[in-house]
Amino acid sequence: MRKSLLTASILLVSITAGLTLARAADKQAQPDPQMQAVLDSLASLNGKPVETLTPAEARQQPTPADAVKKLLAGKGASTEPDGAVSVKTMSIPGPTGDIPIHIYTPKGNGPFPVMVYYHGGGFVIADSKVYDASPRALATAANAIIVSVDYHQAPEHPFPAAANDAYAAYQWVLKHAAEFNGDAKRVAVGGESAGGNLATVVSLMARDKKDALPLHQLLIYPVVDNDMTRPSYKTNANAKPLNRPMMAWFFKHYAGDPANPYALPMKAKSLKGLPPTTVIAAEIDPLLSEGKAYADRLKKDQVQVTYKRYNGVTHEFFGMASVVDKAKDAQDFAAKQLKQAFK
């Protein structure tokens, strides 16, 4: 009897310990102080939950970029963009209508290598202005021209409009790079979140169409799957500024075919033949697990991959170098990867 009771006690302690560890594993990580300051600044702007709004209303909400500007202003620091980069805005023809693009050119003599960049926003909200800090920083750090693309957004233009615009912009750059002092033989693609999706979709399209492949793809916390049972969707279900309900809202409005790899690249039968890839991830992000899974899948399919995860930061951290040191590190790392690719 005593042996049975002892065995039962040990079993109970083991189960309790296991549950405690499971809860600890499921607990959302804490932002570091600099990241927390941005989140506090964002909260002070009193935005409404995006998933409760119409797309038109959601586009009027304060953004993480607004939070950074408020934080800088509170410190008496400049909120003006870096003047070391010149920006030219123009429109190019696309399958759904004209596509605005913004050409970020660093100082110096060209021709420069080029990266076609796609902004985030779940295919529904935001634009190149909201994400201005990222291409501006990369143009300087990588000594490259960054062409930022304002693709058509859902729900007014559901899938595959954004993907087709993204590919049309890439093709336009290949044909017209010399006109803006770019080198058509050295063209990469990249983007953040939904933009990371579009960057790798462009690579998939180029491979499938047997067109010229990008030299490299820079994928910053990319959306590549719709599996919300992945661990980070649970751990970071209520994270800020991106959470699980927001992702469901984005998917609903994007209306992508869940079996089509041009909507969700993880659905591709094979990723073989894609260009060398850099994946940058944030710890406090529902997309953390799928980004790692995509990097692993690329490696399995014999694609050269470099994966780097930043702890203590959230989705959207990449463009926050003016107030978050890890964002500056991530930008420098991305620029180093691009420079190597452009060699």
Secondary structure as GFF3:
##gff-version 3
##sequence-region A 1 343
A	DSSP	alpha_helix	2	26	.	.	.	ID=ss1
A	DSSP	alpha_helix	33	44	.	.	.	ID=ss2
A	DSSP	three_ten_helix	50	52	.	.	.	ID=ss3
A	DSSP	alpha_helix	55	58	.	.	.	ID=ss4
A	DSSP	alpha_helix	64	74	.	.	.	ID=ss5
A	DSSP	beta_strand	86	92	.	.	.	ID=ss6
A	DSSP	beta_strand	99	105	.	.	.	ID=ss7
A	DSSP	beta_strand	112	118	.	.	.	ID=ss8
A	DSSP	alpha_helix	133	142	.	.	.	ID=ss9
A	DSSP	beta_strand	145	149	.	.	.	ID=ss10
A	DSSP	alpha_helix	161	176	.	.	.	ID=ss11
A	DSSP	three_ten_helix	177	180	.	.	.	ID=ss12
A	DSSP	beta_strand	182	192	.	.	.	ID=ss13
A	DSSP	alpha_helix	194	209	.	.	.	ID=ss14
A	DSSP	beta_strand	217	220	.	.	.	ID=ss15
A	DSSP	alpha_helix	231	235	.	.	.	ID=ss16
A	DSSP	alpha_helix	244	254	.	.	.	ID=ss17
A	DSSP	three_ten_helix	265	267	.	.	.	ID=ss18
A	DSSP	beta_strand	277	284	.	.	.	ID=ss19
A	DSSP	alpha_helix	288	300	.	.	.	ID=ss20
A	DSSP	beta_strand	305	314	.	.	.	ID=ss21
A	DSSP	three_ten_helix	317	319	.	.	.	ID=ss22
A	DSSP	alpha_helix	325	342	.	.	.	ID=ss23
###
